[in-house]
Amino acid sequence: MKVTLQHLTKKYPARGKGQQKEVIAVNDFTFEIPDGKLIGLLGPSGCGKSTTLNLLSGLQTPTSGRIFFGEEDVTDLPPQNRGVGLVFQNYALYPHMTVRQNILFPLQNLKGKDKPSKEDMERRALEAAKLVQLGDLMERKPAELSGGQQQRVAIARALVKMPRILLLDEPLSNLDARLRLQTREEIRRIQRETQITTIFVTHDQEEAMSISDQIVVMKDGIIQQIGQPQKVYDDPINLFVAKFLGTPPINVFSGEVKDQRLFIGGADVLKAPGVADQPVWVGIRPEGFVLEESGPLCCALQGVEVMGRDITVVAGHPDCENTAIRAIISAENTVNAASETVSFALKPNKVFLFSRETEGRLL
């Protein structure tokens, strides 16, 4: 099911004595979600991603704009008539019900001709449970399940209605690191098997990049960039996107372009063809450093972290905005941890220049 959002805006009235302006949670959101794709809505807390999900589900009404499922305008449809499956951050399972009863509950609440027979309900509940690999746990109650199993029950309950759209609101944030990895792989597998158009809301960029066909990066209710995860990582449109994507985060330096050369702290570090003379923000991905004894970028060595196949060199520089520079290099390199300084050359495709005034990318 293709989903189209046209100029979607959600405003809240000003509240409290000190607040004079209305709050714009979602601002002119326009985007077409292709049929059968998994889209990640990504951004920091308060950026409007959960509000967008609530507008899609019908739990909130947009101030302006339209929502289409396929060719059908669903903007004014109540939630129960939209054919949406919604999975919440806190699972929202009924503690007194078994797994079977929790999964059956949405079907049992259907009315009239839409309500399936008892046999059909049981069949669909079992199919949904098998899809999330819970077929042998149907008689357990939520308290008898692990966090990951509870999350899968919530997904099965959303899928049993055979929804047109599946909405996931930070579904992994309550899980530990190992369970988070396993469950996000499960979500991706389930989405590929069902081919249900899925919107996945998260503030964790690693989650979004690992399972999404496309990501939508948001800030203050406004779309910053849309694209395939790797494409957005490799080609950020502005400084915010560059900072938000990547672990460890991008290293940001204060620099200057003179005569089509890039200078950091007075050192000529790289060519900058086509860029006018100006002060710039310089973003360097952790993997963009090359250990080189005579490299132009000299930094104060703070430590070396051996991570197996990689080495992370932790360093400092007076023109770096980060607390510490983190450079990832191959473990085949040898770093003298007793040295006071370390020098790098830079990989041009991992260095991004941004305007000091607008923070937009300088190509």
N, C-alpha and C positions, 0 to 999 in steps of 0.2 A: 504494500500500500504506500503510494507516494504521499508525502506530507508537505504542504506548502504553507509557509507563514508569510503574510503580506503586511509589512509596516506595523508589526505587532508592538504595541506600547502599553505599559501598565504603570499608572501613577497612583501614589498614595497621598492623601491630604496631609498638610503640615500638622504636626501634633506637638504640644508643649509650648511653653512661653518663649523659649529661645529659638524655636524653629519657625522661620518665616516662609520658606519655600516648600512646595510639594516635593515629594521624593519620587524620582523616576527610576523604578526598579528594572524595567525593560524599555529600551529606547529605540523605536523604529527598527525592530528586528525583522529582517527579510531574508528568507532562506528556503531552498527547496531540498527536502530530504528524499533521496532516491528510494525506490521500492526495494525492500529486502536488505537494506544496508544497516550497519550499526554505526551510529553517530555519537561521538563523545562531546558533551557540552562541558567545557573546561574553563576554570577561572577561580580566583580567590573567593573567600567567603564574602557575601554581599554583592557579588557581581551580577546577580539576576538569573543565574542558571536554574535554580529550583523554582523560581517564579515562572520562568518560561515553561518548565515541566507542568506546573500547576495550571497554567493557561491551556496547555495542550490537553490535559486530562479533563478540564472543565471545572476543576475545583475553584478556580478564580476566573473572573470575567475581565477581558482586556478593556482598557480605556478606549483604545482605538485599534484598528487593524482587523484582519480576517484570518481564519484558520481553515484550511481545506484538507480533507482526507480523500485522496484521489481527486475527483471533480466535485465532491460534496462539501458544501460550506457547513462546517460543524460549529461555527463560532457561538451560536446561540443554543446549541443542543446541550441538555443536561448530561452530566458525567455517565450515567447509566446507559445512555443511548449512543455513546460514541464508539463503543467496542474497543475500549482501552484496558490494558492490563497494567497495574501500577504496583511496583515493589518499593516499599519504604525502607529508610535507613535502619529503623528499629524492628524490622520484620513484621510487627503487628499481628502476631499469631494469637489465636485464642488458647490460653493455657489449659483450660479444662477439656479441650477437644483433642482427639488423636490426630495424627498426621492425615489419616484418611478423611476425618471429619473436617479438618481445616481446608483440605483441597476441595472437598465436595461443597463447601459452604456457598461459594458464588453461584454454583449451578442450582442449588436448592432454593435460592432466592430469586431465580428467574420467574417471570409471570407469564401466564397464558400460553400461547402457541410456541413461545420461545423456550419453555421449560421442557427439557428432555425427559425421557422415561427413566425410571429408577435404574434399569439395566444399563441404559446408555450413560447415565451419570457415573455408575461404578466403572464402566469400561474406560471412560475418558479420564477419570481420576487415576486409575491404574496406569494408563498410558502416560499421563503427565508425571506420575511418580517414577516410572521407569526412565523417562527422559532425563530426569535429574538424579537418577541412580539411588532412589529411595524406596524401591519396590518391596524390600524386605523389612522396612521400618514403619509400615502403615499403621500399626496398632500402638506405637509409642506416642507419648505426649511431648510437647516442646521442651519441658524441663529435663527430659531424658535424652535430649539430642545435643550435639556439639553446636557451636556457633555457625559453622559452615553448613551443617545439616539443616539448621533452622532457616538459614538464608535460602537453601534450595527448596524447602517447603514453601516459602513465600513466593519463589519463582514459579513453582508448580501450580500454586493457587492462582497466580496471574495468568498462566498459560492454559489452564483447564477450560477457560471460557473461549479459547481460540480467538484471542483478540486480534483486531486489525493492526494495532500499534502496541508495543511493549515499552513502558517507561520505567526506568530504574533510577531512583533518587539516592545517590551515594550508598549503594547496597553493600559495599565492602568495608566501610569505615569502622565498623565495630569488631572486625576480625583481626587476629594477630597476623604477623607478616607472612608466615607459611600458608595459613588458611586463605589469606587474601590472594596469594599467587594461585593456589589451587582453584579457588572459586571463580576468579576472573577467567581462568582457562575453561572452566565449566560453562560460564556465561557465553563465551565465544563459541564453544562447541554447540550449545543449545541453539544459539541464534543461527548458526550456519545450517543446522538440521531443520529448523522450523521455517527459516527464511522470513521471519516476522521483522518488519521494520522496527528498529529498536533505537531509543534515545537514552543514553547513559550519562548521568550527571555525576561529576566528580571534581574535586579540587586537586586530586593527585595526578600530576601529568604523566607519571610512569604508567599508571593504570590506563589512562585514556590513550596513550600512544601505543600500548601493547595490544589492545583488542579492537580499536576503532578503525573503520574504513576511512572515515574522515573525522577531523576534530574541528570544533568551533571554539575559538579562544575569545572569552568575554572579559570586559572590564567596565565597571560602572554602568551595567545594562546595555553596553554597546558592543557589537561584534568588532573584534580587532582583526581577526584573520580566520579564513576557512581553507582547509586543504587536507591532503593526505598527511598523516603524522610526520613522516620523514621529510616530506617537502617543506612543511612549516618549520621544522627544526633546522633544516639546511638553508632556509631562505626566509628568515623572519622579517615581517614588514616594518616593525618598529622595536624600540628598546624594551618595551614592556613584554612583548611576545618572546624576545630573545632571552630575557631574564627569567620568564616564567617556565620555559621549557628547558629541560636538561638537568641531569644529576651526575656529578656535581654541577652547580649552576655556572653559567657563563661568567668569565672574568671581565670586569668592566674597568677600563682605564680612561683617564683624561688625556687626550692627545691633540695633535694639531697637524693639519695638512698644509705643506708649503711646497710650491713648485712640483705638485703631483707626487710628493713623497710624504709618507706618514711618519710623524715623530711622536715618540712617547718619552717624556722626561728629557728632551733634548737629543735622544738617540734616534737615528734614522733606521727604522725597523722594516719598512716595506714600501713598495711602490703603491701609489694611489692614483692610477690613471683616470682622467676625466673628472676628478673631484676638485672643486674650486678651493682656493686657500681659505681656511676657516678652522676654528676650534671644533673638535668633534669628540663624541664618546666612542671609544673603541671596545667592541665586544670580541673576546677571544675564547672560543670553546676550549674546555680542558684538554681535548685531544688535538688542539691546534698548535701545541708547542713541540719543538724539536730540540732535544738536548744537543747543544753545540758549544764547544769550549770557547770559540771566538764569536758566538752569536751576539747580535746587536742588543738584545734585551737582557740586561744584567739585573738580577734580583738577589735579595738577601735570603739565603737558604734557612728555612725554619725547621724542616724535618723531612723524612722520607718514609712513606708508608708502603710496605710490600704487600700487594693484594693477590699474589699468585702469578697470573699471566701478565698483570700490569703493575706498574709502580706509580704511586701518586707522589709527586714532588710538591711539598708545601713551602711556599716562599712569600716574600713581602716586597712591595714596591711603593714608593711614596705617591705615585700617581694612580694607584689602583684603588677603586671604590670599595672592593670587597675587603672583608676582614683579613683574608689571606688568599693568595693565588693558589689554585689547585691545578697542577699540570699532570695529565695522565700520559705516561710514556711506556714503551714496551719494557718488559722485565729483562730483555736482553741487554739493556743499557746498564751501565754501572754508574752510580752516583756516590760521590765521596761525601758521606754524611757529616764528616768533620769539617768540610769546607764552609767558609762564611758566605760565599756567593755561588750562584749558579746562573749560567747564561743559556739563552734560547734563541733559535731562529723560529720563524712563524710560518705556518701553512696558510697561503693566501685564501684558500677556500673556506677556512675556519675563522677568518677575521672579518668582522662586520663593522661598518662605520655608520654612525647615527648623528643627526643634526643636534647640536646643543640646544637649539631653540625649540624645535618641534618634537625631538626624539624619534623622528621618522628616519627610515633607512636611506642612506646615501649610496646609490648603486654605481 
